[in-house]
Amino acid sequence: MLKLDTRNFSNSAYTGLEKVKKAVNAKNHEKASAVVQGLPSYISTWGLHRLAGDGIKYTQAKEDTQYKGQVYQEFLRTLQDLSKVAFDYTNPQTLIRMDLTIYTGLNRLAIELAREWSFWAPTILGEAEEP
């Protein structure tokens, strides 16, 4: 069973968002903030495998939507570091083929991490702007 120190959990979220801020073009920080704030409902609805697929799609997309892929992939990197569950965030099949109990637990942890990201997003990336 994974035991989390809430300070480390919060620090993981904060650090992940700082990486997003560095990776995303400054003109897209507010749009990235909106994407981050939508992550809890996105993951609840679609799951991590879909997030990984969209992360790939958007990083290969036009420059004006690449920030979405950068947010999604950094989120998955942060989740992987925090959970210590081995999966390839650039390959949705690793999540699809994962044991259901592990995937379900990882998905639940991802929702909580997404909530923490949502909390910190305005502080780090600025107030949300529609993407």
PAMITOR-89490 format. One record per residue (C-alpha): residue in one letter; residue number from 0; y, z, x. Coordinates in steps of 0.25 Angstrom, whole numbers. Layout:
N
- a,NUM,Y,Z,X;
...
***
This chain:
131
- m,0,0,0,0;
- l,1,14,-4,5;
- k,2,24,8,6;
- l,3,38,4,7;
- d,4,50,13,12;
- t,5,61,9,3;
- r,6,71,8,15;
- n,7,62,-2,22;
- f,8,61,-10,9;
- s,9,76,-10,7;
- n,10,78,-13,22;
- s,11,68,-25,21;
- a,12,76,-31,9;
- y,13,89,-29,16;
- t,14,84,-35,29;
- g,15,78,-47,21;
- l,16,91,-50,14;
- e,17,99,-49,27;
- k,18,90,-60,32;
- v,19,92,-68,20;
- k,20,107,-67,22;
- k,21,106,-72,36;
- a,22,97,-83,32;
- v,23,105,-88,20;
- n,24,117,-96,22;
- a,25,129,-87,19;
- k,26,134,-95,7;
- n,27,121,-93,0;
- h,28,120,-77,1;
- e,29,124,-75,-13;
- k,30,114,-85,-18;
- a,31,103,-79,-10;
- s,32,107,-65,-16;
- a,33,105,-71,-30;
- v,34,91,-76,-25;
- v,35,88,-62,-19;
- q,36,92,-55,-32;
- g,37,83,-64,-40;
- l,38,71,-61,-31;
- p,39,65,-50,-39;
- s,40,64,-58,-52;
- y,41,59,-70,-44;
- i,42,48,-63,-38;
- s,43,44,-56,-51;
- t,44,43,-69,-58;
- w,45,38,-79,-48;
- g,46,32,-71,-36;
- l,47,32,-71,-21;
- h,48,24,-84,-20;
- r,49,35,-92,-28;
- l,50,46,-85,-19;
- a,51,39,-90,-7;
- g,52,38,-104,-12;
- d,53,52,-104,-16;
- g,54,56,-98,-3;
- i,55,50,-111,4;
- k,56,56,-120,-6;
- y,57,70,-115,-5;
- t,58,70,-114,10;
- q,59,66,-129,11;
- a,60,77,-132,0;
- k,61,91,-137,1;
- e,62,101,-128,9;
- d,63,107,-123,-4;
- t,64,94,-116,-9;
- q,65,88,-112,5;
- y,66,94,-98,3;
- k,67,83,-95,-8;
- g,68,72,-99,1;
- q,69,78,-90,12;
- v,70,79,-78,3;
- y,71,65,-80,-3;
- q,72,59,-81,11;
- e,73,66,-70,17;
- f,74,62,-61,5;
- l,75,47,-65,7;
- r,76,49,-62,22;
- t,77,55,-48,19;
- l,78,43,-46,9;
- q,79,33,-49,19;
- d,80,39,-40,30;
- l,81,40,-29,20;
- s,82,26,-30,13;
- k,83,18,-34,26;
- v,84,10,-44,17;
- a,85,7,-56,25;
- f,86,12,-69,17;
- d,87,19,-82,21;
- y,88,32,-82,13;
- t,89,33,-97,17;
- n,90,20,-100,10;
- p,91,18,-95,-5;
- q,92,3,-98,-4;
- t,93,2,-85,4;
- l,94,7,-77,-7;
- i,95,-1,-85,-18;
- r,96,-14,-82,-10;
- m,97,-11,-68,-8;
- d,98,-20,-57,-14;
- l,99,-14,-54,-28;
- t,100,-12,-39,-26;
- i,101,-5,-41,-13;
- y,102,4,-52,-19;
- t,103,7,-44,-31;
- g,104,11,-32,-22;
- l,105,19,-41,-13;
- n,106,26,-47,-26;
- r,107,30,-33,-31;
- l,108,35,-29,-17;
- a,109,43,-42,-17;
- i,110,50,-39,-30;
- e,111,54,-25,-25;
- l,112,59,-32,-12;
- a,113,67,-42,-20;
- r,114,73,-31,-28;
- e,115,78,-25,-15;
- w,116,83,-38,-10;
- s,117,91,-40,-23;
- f,118,97,-26,-21;
- w,119,102,-30,-7;
- a,120,105,-44,-9;
- p,121,120,-42,-14;
- t,122,123,-33,-2;
- i,123,117,-43,8;
- l,124,119,-57,2;
- g,125,130,-54,-8;
- e,126,131,-55,-23;
- a,127,122,-65,-29;
- e,128,126,-79,-33;
- e,129,118,-89,-41;
- p,130,110,-98,-32;
***
